[in-house]
Amino acid sequence: MNLSQITSCFAAIMLCAHAASAAAAPKPRARELGIPLDGTPGQLNAITDVASVAVGYTTLIEGSGKNAVRTGVTAILPRGRATLEKSVFAGVFSLNGNGEMTGTHWIEESGFLEGPVMITGTHSVGTVRDAVIAWRIEQGNPDPSGYWWSLPVVAETWDGDLSDANGFHVKAEHVFAALEGAQGGALAEGNVGGGTAMVCHEFKCGTGTSSRVVEIAGQRYTVGVLVQANYGVRSELRIAGVPVGKFMPVKPPEAQDQGSIIIVVATDAPLLPQQMKRLARRASLGLARNGSYAGDGSGDLFLAFSTANAAANHVASFELRALGNGQLNPLFLATVQAVEESIINAMVAAETMTGRNGATVPAIDTGELKKILQRFDRLQR
């Protein structure tokens, strides 16, 4: 399939995705359930509260048995369409490296993220990477130095428990659809995009998002987070500080923590690349609040970027503004809080899913969850 054919068919994929999302009313999010969560969220309580950030999904759910397809693609564009021409300062951190996030060596070297951040299933990384290059050639211009080159950032978590991962069902047109459909505003959560088949703490999970607004030296800044959560064991699950997993046991033997999580942190605060790396590290603490211990088989990979300093580039001098290291604590705390809530949002939004070879992963029973939290006086009324 050539580029013109890909471009002509992605609209049909997007139309189906929009129709599906319109047909089902969203489930209550964590705060709407009465789960007490600290910090002040932005208007949408989503990564898209950071101005210019756009998110797009392609969700693939079809078939059953050994060929069941439960997969997809998530696209995050830091500057919306301007992402094609304008980079952002970024930093990356690996809490445990049994996973993949391409393009990170250049982020570490240069401090810049150039292009979108893509998230998908493990065995679709190559397809997504190549499709992003094709999309950028088709849609954009050479970089400021005049070269047509790209080192796309593509991250993954394993969807093979519910999806035919070896069937290579994600195609270039699905990547194009996620990129072209990226927009601001409220976001779907749970069984969508790259998170379609994901599982956390042995409950159905997937894609989740949250945000926080903080004030530093009289200026308001936003931190937004998006996660693709696919990690953890039931017994360690904690929500709002309550060990709820111990009251929702699974039949033995309990699985080992061999899953993964991708966390993307966005902010409009003016931060330098090394400060972005510090922010990315703090995602670990939000993950730990919900009961992860980053098992040996996990790929816990985090990326943070700042949409400030729009003039920053590779080829010419520029002026920039940055907060001092001593001013970062509110942003660190906001990151921890937004990561914690994003994971819970992913879990409570997800629906029970049956996939490959009849494997079924249940959604968390939010009614039971509320009863447990109430028992510990941790449910808001």
VEXLOFI-564262 format. One record per residue (C-alpha): y, x, z. Coordinates in steps of 0.5 Angstrom, whole numbers, plus 500, padded with zeros to 3 digits. Layout:
VEXLOFI-564262
+-----+-----+-----+
|  yy |  xx |  zz |
+-----+-----+-----+
|   Y |   X |   Z |
...
+-----+-----+-----+
***
This chain:
VEXLOFI-564262
+-----+-----+-----+
|  yy |  xx |  zz |
+-----+-----+-----+
| 500 | 500 | 500 |
| 507 | 503 | 498 |
| 513 | 502 | 502 |
| 516 | 497 | 498 |
| 510 | 493 | 499 |
| 510 | 494 | 506 |
| 517 | 492 | 507 |
| 516 | 485 | 503 |
| 510 | 483 | 508 |
| 513 | 485 | 515 |
| 517 | 479 | 515 |
| 511 | 474 | 515 |
| 508 | 478 | 521 |
| 515 | 477 | 524 |
| 515 | 470 | 523 |
| 508 | 469 | 526 |
| 510 | 473 | 532 |
| 516 | 469 | 533 |
| 512 | 462 | 532 |
| 507 | 464 | 537 |
| 513 | 466 | 542 |
| 516 | 460 | 541 |
| 510 | 456 | 542 |
| 508 | 458 | 549 |
| 513 | 458 | 555 |
| 514 | 464 | 559 |
| 511 | 464 | 566 |
| 515 | 466 | 572 |
| 517 | 473 | 573 |
| 516 | 476 | 580 |
| 523 | 474 | 583 |
| 522 | 467 | 581 |
| 515 | 467 | 585 |
| 519 | 469 | 591 |
| 517 | 476 | 591 |
| 522 | 480 | 595 |
| 525 | 486 | 591 |
| 530 | 491 | 592 |
| 536 | 492 | 588 |
| 541 | 488 | 584 |
| 538 | 487 | 577 |
| 542 | 486 | 571 |
| 543 | 480 | 567 |
| 537 | 480 | 563 |
| 533 | 484 | 568 |
| 530 | 488 | 562 |
| 531 | 495 | 559 |
| 536 | 491 | 554 |
| 541 | 490 | 559 |
| 543 | 497 | 557 |
| 548 | 496 | 552 |
| 545 | 498 | 545 |
| 538 | 498 | 547 |
| 533 | 494 | 542 |
| 526 | 493 | 543 |
| 521 | 490 | 538 |
| 514 | 488 | 538 |
| 508 | 487 | 533 |
| 502 | 483 | 537 |
| 495 | 483 | 534 |
| 490 | 478 | 537 |
| 485 | 476 | 532 |
| 477 | 475 | 532 |
| 472 | 476 | 537 |
| 465 | 480 | 538 |
| 465 | 487 | 537 |
| 471 | 487 | 532 |
| 476 | 483 | 536 |
| 483 | 485 | 535 |
| 487 | 486 | 541 |
| 492 | 491 | 540 |
| 500 | 492 | 537 |
| 506 | 496 | 537 |
| 512 | 496 | 541 |
| 519 | 500 | 539 |
| 525 | 502 | 543 |
| 531 | 504 | 539 |
| 536 | 507 | 544 |
| 542 | 505 | 540 |
| 539 | 500 | 536 |
| 540 | 501 | 528 |
| 545 | 507 | 530 |
| 538 | 510 | 532 |
| 537 | 512 | 525 |
| 543 | 517 | 525 |
| 545 | 518 | 533 |
| 541 | 522 | 538 |
| 541 | 521 | 545 |
| 540 | 526 | 551 |
| 533 | 525 | 554 |
| 528 | 528 | 558 |
| 520 | 527 | 559 |
| 515 | 528 | 565 |
| 508 | 528 | 565 |
| 505 | 526 | 572 |
| 498 | 526 | 569 |
| 497 | 529 | 562 |
| 490 | 525 | 560 |
| 494 | 522 | 555 |
| 499 | 523 | 549 |
| 506 | 522 | 547 |
| 508 | 526 | 541 |
| 515 | 529 | 539 |
| 516 | 531 | 547 |
| 516 | 539 | 545 |
| 522 | 538 | 541 |
| 525 | 534 | 547 |
| 524 | 539 | 552 |
| 527 | 545 | 547 |
| 533 | 541 | 545 |
| 534 | 536 | 550 |
| 535 | 530 | 544 |
| 531 | 524 | 543 |
| 532 | 523 | 535 |
| 529 | 516 | 533 |
| 525 | 511 | 536 |
| 520 | 511 | 542 |
| 514 | 507 | 540 |
| 508 | 505 | 544 |
| 501 | 503 | 542 |
| 494 | 504 | 543 |
| 490 | 511 | 543 |
| 487 | 511 | 537 |
| 493 | 508 | 533 |
| 498 | 514 | 535 |
| 497 | 517 | 528 |
| 498 | 511 | 524 |
| 504 | 509 | 528 |
| 507 | 516 | 527 |
| 506 | 517 | 520 |
| 509 | 510 | 519 |
| 516 | 511 | 523 |
| 517 | 517 | 518 |
| 516 | 513 | 512 |
| 521 | 508 | 515 |
| 526 | 513 | 517 |
| 526 | 515 | 510 |
| 526 | 508 | 507 |
| 532 | 506 | 512 |
| 536 | 512 | 514 |
| 540 | 518 | 511 |
| 538 | 525 | 512 |
| 540 | 528 | 519 |
| 547 | 531 | 520 |
| 544 | 538 | 518 |
| 542 | 535 | 511 |
| 534 | 535 | 512 |
| 529 | 530 | 511 |
| 525 | 531 | 517 |
| 522 | 527 | 524 |
| 518 | 529 | 530 |
| 517 | 521 | 532 |
| 516 | 520 | 539 |
| 509 | 516 | 540 |
| 506 | 514 | 546 |
| 499 | 511 | 548 |
| 495 | 507 | 553 |
| 487 | 506 | 552 |
| 486 | 498 | 549 |
| 479 | 500 | 547 |
| 476 | 495 | 553 |
| 478 | 489 | 550 |
| 480 | 491 | 543 |
| 476 | 494 | 537 |
| 480 | 501 | 538 |
| 476 | 505 | 533 |
| 477 | 499 | 527 |
| 484 | 502 | 526 |
| 487 | 495 | 526 |
| 494 | 497 | 527 |
| 497 | 499 | 520 |
| 504 | 501 | 517 |
| 507 | 494 | 516 |
| 506 | 493 | 523 |
| 510 | 499 | 525 |
| 515 | 497 | 520 |
| 515 | 489 | 523 |
| 516 | 492 | 530 |
| 522 | 497 | 528 |
| 525 | 491 | 524 |
| 524 | 486 | 529 |
| 528 | 490 | 535 |
| 533 | 487 | 538 |
| 537 | 486 | 544 |
| 536 | 480 | 549 |
| 531 | 477 | 553 |
| 524 | 480 | 552 |
| 517 | 477 | 552 |
| 512 | 481 | 557 |
| 505 | 481 | 559 |
| 500 | 481 | 553 |
| 505 | 483 | 547 |
| 506 | 489 | 543 |
| 503 | 495 | 545 |
| 501 | 492 | 552 |
| 497 | 487 | 548 |
| 490 | 489 | 551 |
| 492 | 493 | 557 |
| 489 | 492 | 564 |
| 492 | 494 | 571 |
| 489 | 494 | 578 |
| 483 | 491 | 574 |
| 488 | 485 | 573 |
| 490 | 483 | 566 |
| 497 | 487 | 565 |
| 501 | 490 | 559 |
| 508 | 490 | 558 |
| 514 | 489 | 563 |
| 521 | 491 | 564 |
| 526 | 490 | 569 |
| 533 | 493 | 570 |
| 538 | 495 | 576 |
| 546 | 496 | 576 |
| 549 | 501 | 581 |
| 556 | 503 | 582 |
| 558 | 511 | 582 |
| 565 | 513 | 584 |
| 568 | 506 | 582 |
| 564 | 506 | 575 |
| 558 | 501 | 574 |
| 552 | 504 | 571 |
| 545 | 500 | 569 |
| 538 | 503 | 569 |
| 533 | 499 | 565 |
| 526 | 500 | 565 |
| 520 | 498 | 560 |
| 513 | 500 | 562 |
| 506 | 499 | 558 |
| 501 | 499 | 564 |
| 494 | 500 | 564 |
| 492 | 504 | 570 |
| 490 | 503 | 577 |
| 484 | 500 | 582 |
| 484 | 493 | 585 |
| 483 | 496 | 592 |
| 490 | 500 | 592 |
| 494 | 495 | 589 |
| 500 | 494 | 593 |
| 506 | 489 | 592 |
| 512 | 488 | 596 |
| 509 | 493 | 601 |
| 503 | 489 | 602 |
| 496 | 491 | 600 |
| 494 | 485 | 596 |
| 489 | 488 | 593 |
| 484 | 489 | 599 |
| 485 | 481 | 599 |
| 483 | 480 | 592 |
| 476 | 484 | 592 |
| 472 | 485 | 586 |
| 465 | 486 | 585 |
| 462 | 493 | 587 |
| 462 | 498 | 584 |
| 470 | 498 | 583 |
| 472 | 502 | 577 |
| 475 | 509 | 578 |
| 483 | 510 | 576 |
| 482 | 512 | 569 |
| 487 | 508 | 566 |
| 494 | 510 | 564 |
| 502 | 508 | 564 |
| 508 | 509 | 559 |
| 514 | 509 | 563 |
| 521 | 509 | 559 |
| 527 | 509 | 563 |
| 534 | 508 | 559 |
| 541 | 508 | 562 |
| 548 | 508 | 560 |
| 550 | 513 | 565 |
| 553 | 520 | 563 |
| 547 | 525 | 564 |
| 545 | 531 | 561 |
| 538 | 533 | 559 |
| 536 | 536 | 565 |
| 538 | 530 | 569 |
| 535 | 526 | 565 |
| 528 | 529 | 566 |
| 530 | 528 | 574 |
| 530 | 521 | 573 |
| 524 | 521 | 569 |
| 520 | 524 | 575 |
| 523 | 519 | 579 |
| 519 | 514 | 575 |
| 513 | 517 | 579 |
| 515 | 514 | 586 |
| 516 | 507 | 583 |
| 509 | 507 | 580 |
| 506 | 509 | 587 |
| 509 | 503 | 590 |
| 505 | 499 | 587 |
| 498 | 503 | 589 |
| 497 | 508 | 583 |
| 495 | 515 | 585 |
| 495 | 518 | 578 |
| 487 | 519 | 578 |
| 484 | 525 | 574 |
| 483 | 520 | 568 |
| 490 | 517 | 567 |
| 495 | 519 | 562 |
| 502 | 518 | 566 |
| 507 | 520 | 561 |
| 515 | 518 | 562 |
| 521 | 519 | 558 |
| 528 | 517 | 560 |
| 534 | 517 | 556 |
| 542 | 516 | 556 |
| 546 | 512 | 551 |
| 552 | 515 | 554 |
| 556 | 521 | 550 |
| 555 | 518 | 543 |
| 558 | 524 | 540 |
| 553 | 529 | 542 |
| 549 | 532 | 536 |
| 545 | 538 | 534 |
| 550 | 541 | 529 |
| 557 | 541 | 531 |
| 561 | 542 | 538 |
| 563 | 536 | 542 |
| 566 | 534 | 548 |
| 561 | 531 | 553 |
| 562 | 527 | 560 |
| 557 | 528 | 566 |
| 556 | 526 | 573 |
| 555 | 531 | 578 |
| 548 | 532 | 581 |
| 550 | 530 | 588 |
| 552 | 523 | 585 |
| 545 | 521 | 582 |
| 542 | 518 | 588 |
| 544 | 511 | 586 |
| 540 | 512 | 579 |
| 534 | 515 | 582 |
| 533 | 509 | 587 |
| 535 | 504 | 581 |
| 529 | 508 | 577 |
| 524 | 507 | 583 |
| 526 | 500 | 584 |
| 526 | 498 | 576 |
| 519 | 501 | 575 |
| 516 | 498 | 581 |
| 519 | 491 | 579 |
| 517 | 492 | 571 |
| 510 | 493 | 573 |
| 509 | 487 | 577 |
| 513 | 483 | 572 |
| 508 | 485 | 567 |
| 502 | 483 | 571 |
| 504 | 476 | 573 |
| 506 | 475 | 566 |
| 500 | 477 | 563 |
| 494 | 471 | 561 |
| 487 | 472 | 562 |
| 484 | 475 | 556 |
| 477 | 475 | 553 |
| 476 | 481 | 547 |
| 471 | 486 | 545 |
| 464 | 484 | 546 |
| 466 | 478 | 550 |
| 469 | 482 | 556 |
| 474 | 478 | 560 |
| 480 | 481 | 564 |
| 483 | 475 | 569 |
| 490 | 474 | 570 |
| 492 | 475 | 577 |
| 492 | 469 | 581 |
| 500 | 468 | 583 |
| 498 | 462 | 587 |
| 493 | 467 | 591 |
| 498 | 472 | 591 |
| 504 | 468 | 594 |
| 499 | 466 | 600 |
| 498 | 473 | 601 |
| 505 | 475 | 601 |
| 507 | 469 | 606 |
| 501 | 471 | 611 |
| 505 | 478 | 611 |
| 512 | 474 | 612 |
| 514 | 478 | 605 |
| 515 | 471 | 601 |
| 522 | 469 | 599 |
| 523 | 462 | 600 |
+-----+-----+-----+
***
